[in-house]
Amino acid sequence: MDQQTKQLLIEHFKKVPSDVRELVLSDILAEDIQSISSEYGLTDKQRDALQSEVRLILLGITELEHFTENIRAELEADSKTASDIVVAVDTHIFSLVRESLNSIHGYTSTKEAPSGMRERGIKPPAPLRVRSEVTGSDPVAASILGENRRPGAQSDPYREPIDEE
């Protein structure tokens, strides 16, 4: 890694929220990457590429919308495998720092926590997110951002309705 690249990584690292910095440096990240790599039969080279791509997303260097395509290209995987790996990364890694990750990538909350929840120490439910500017139509990125369905997708007839008050 050349000096310019190191400097860029350091600058981005200093700018991200503390929970993201802790995750980037933690054993949890390495363990989860190893687990996902084992699950999908990735080679050591592919595992290292996956770890690099995840860190680039966490540091805000790579846009979230390009994550699936980057994984497909870097791991030389088919689209379905790349999408499955991205979903696994979202479930095991990105979910740990969801709020900060949304902030890093310019996503905003559309729903505030009910009043009094924070004062009582109750963690509010995860809000829906919207992209402040629309860039790309990656369905996996959309699921990572909290969108439940693709546009035009039919609802599940077996799913129970949610009572909204």
C-alpha positions as semicolon CSV with decimal commas, in nm:
position;residue;x (nm);y (nm);z (nm)
1;M;0,000;0,000;0,000
2;D;0,147;0,332;-0,102
3;Q;0,173;0,636;0,125
4;Q;-0,109;0,825;-0,048
5;T;-0,351;0,534;0,005
6;K;-0,252;0,504;0,370
7;Q;-0,310;0,875;0,420
8;L;-0,655;0,854;0,257
9;L;-0,753;0,563;0,484
10;I;-0,631;0,747;0,793
11;E;-0,826;1,062;0,699
12;H;-1,148;0,866;0,646
13;F;-1,091;0,663;0,962
14;K;-1,065;0,982;1,170
15;K;-1,393;1,114;1,027
16;V;-1,619;0,813;1,094
17;P;-1,814;0,776;1,420
18;S;-1,643;0,599;1,710
19;D;-1,860;0,285;1,687
20;V;-1,746;0,233;1,328
21;R;-1,381;0,290;1,424
22;E;-1,416;0,033;1,702
23;L;-1,574;-0,218;1,462
24;V;-1,305;-0,167;1,196
25;L;-1,035;-0,244;1,455
26;S;-1,222;-0,521;1,636
27;D;-1,188;-0,896;1,632
28;I;-1,562;-0,912;1,564
29;L;-1,511;-0,783;1,210
30;A;-1,233;-1,032;1,137
31;E;-1,432;-1,320;1,290
32;D;-1,747;-1,236;1,095
33;I;-1,553;-1,201;0,769
34;Q;-1,390;-1,538;0,837
35;S;-1,728;-1,696;0,913
36;I;-1,886;-1,558;0,595
37;S;-1,581;-1,665;0,393
38;S;-1,605;-2,019;0,529
39;E;-1,979;-2,033;0,465
40;Y;-1,931;-1,942;0,098
41;G;-1,607;-2,136;0,045
42;L;-1,393;-1,831;-0,028
43;T;-1,019;-1,861;-0,073
44;D;-0,779;-1,659;0,142
45;K;-0,738;-1,410;-0,142
46;Q;-1,116;-1,373;-0,176
47;R;-1,153;-1,336;0,202
48;D;-0,896;-1,056;0,201
49;A;-1,078;-0,886;-0,087
50;L;-1,409;-0,915;0,100
51;Q;-1,252;-0,767;0,413
52;S;-1,109;-0,476;0,213
53;E;-1,443;-0,404;0,046
54;V;-1,627;-0,413;0,379
55;R;-1,376;-0,172;0,533
56;L;-1,406;0,063;0,235
57;I;-1,784;0,072;0,287
58;L;-1,747;0,125;0,663
59;L;-1,504;0,412;0,606
60;G;-1,729;0,572;0,345
61;I;-1,473;0,544;0,066
62;T;-1,687;0,316;-0,150
63;E;-2,054;0,399;-0,204
64;L;-2,297;0,143;-0,067
65;E;-2,478;0,121;-0,401
66;H;-2,166;-0,029;-0,560
67;F;-2,105;-0,290;-0,291
68;T;-2,273;-0,588;-0,462
69;E;-2,105;-0,520;-0,795
70;N;-1,767;-0,471;-0,628
71;I;-1,805;-0,799;-0,438
72;R;-1,903;-0,978;-0,759
73;A;-1,601;-0,840;-0,943
74;E;-1,343;-0,871;-0,662
75;L;-1,447;-1,223;-0,563
76;E;-1,513;-1,329;-0,923
77;A;-1,849;-1,462;-0,806
78;D;-2,181;-1,498;-0,984
79;S;-2,451;-1,239;-0,911
80;K;-2,653;-1,462;-0,677
81;T;-2,351;-1,558;-0,466
82;A;-2,238;-1,194;-0,451
83;S;-2,587;-1,086;-0,341
84;D;-2,597;-1,362;-0,077
85;I;-2,258;-1,255;0,057
86;V;-2,369;-0,890;0,072
87;V;-2,681;-0,989;0,265
88;A;-2,466;-1,192;0,507
89;V;-2,232;-0,895;0,554
90;D;-2,531;-0,669;0,618
91;T;-2,680;-0,911;0,870
92;H;-2,362;-0,984;1,063
93;I;-2,155;-0,665;1,026
94;F;-2,338;-0,360;0,895
95;S;-2,630;-0,415;1,133
96;L;-2,393;-0,349;1,425
97;V;-2,340;0,011;1,313
98;R;-2,653;0,076;1,104
99;E;-2,717;0,432;1,222
100;S;-2,357;0,541;1,175
101;L;-2,332;0,367;0,839
102;N;-2,643;0,548;0,717
103;S;-2,494;0,876;0,836
104;I;-2,161;0,809;0,663
105;H;-2,333;0,737;0,332
106;G;-2,577;1,029;0,345
107;Y;-2,894;0,847;0,443
108;T;-3,133;1,016;0,682
109;S;-3,398;0,895;0,920
110;T;-3,758;0,955;0,815
111;K;-3,902;0,874;1,154
112;E;-3,795;1,006;1,491
113;A;-3,809;0,802;1,810
114;P;-4,123;0,853;2,019
115;S;-4,073;1,120;2,283
116;G;-3,942;1,003;2,615
117;M;-3,787;0,679;2,491
118;R;-3,430;0,803;2,506
119;E;-3,483;0,960;2,848
120;R;-3,604;0,627;2,987
121;G;-3,312;0,439;2,834
122;I;-3,529;0,248;2,588
123;K;-3,366;0,191;2,253
124;P;-3,602;0,315;1,981
125;P;-3,690;0,089;1,689
126;A;-3,475;0,128;1,381
127;P;-3,628;0,403;1,166
128;L;-3,694;0,377;0,797
129;R;-3,423;0,534;0,586
130;V;-3,435;0,728;0,266
131;R;-3,151;0,825;0,037
132;S;-3,109;1,199;0,021
133;E;-3,030;1,155;-0,346
134;V;-3,122;0,856;-0,559
135;T;-2,818;0,688;-0,715
136;G;-2,858;0,338;-0,850
137;S;-3,112;0,064;-0,815
138;D;-2,927;-0,222;-0,650
139;P;-3,193;-0,438;-0,477
140;V;-2,946;-0,568;-0,219
141;A;-2,835;-0,214;-0,134
142;A;-3,203;-0,124;-0,104
143;S;-3,255;-0,405;0,146
144;I;-2,951;-0,290;0,343
145;L;-3,097;0,060;0,356
146;G;-3,418;-0,066;0,510
147;E;-3,644;-0,084;0,208
148;N;-3,845;-0,401;0,249
149;R;-3,954;-0,465;-0,107
150;R;-3,849;-0,388;-0,461
151;P;-4,078;-0,152;-0,651
152;G;-4,359;-0,352;-0,808
153;A;-4,302;-0,658;-0,588
154;Q;-4,617;-0,826;-0,463
155;S;-4,686;-0,855;-0,095
156;D;-4,674;-1,188;0,085
157;P;-5,033;-1,317;0,128
158;Y;-4,928;-1,523;0,432
159;R;-4,772;-1,237;0,623
160;E;-4,976;-1,099;0,911
161;P;-5,067;-0,731;0,888
162;I;-4,891;-0,486;1,116
163;D;-5,120;-0,276;1,330
164;E;-5,004;0,083;1,306
165;E;-5,126;0,330;1,563
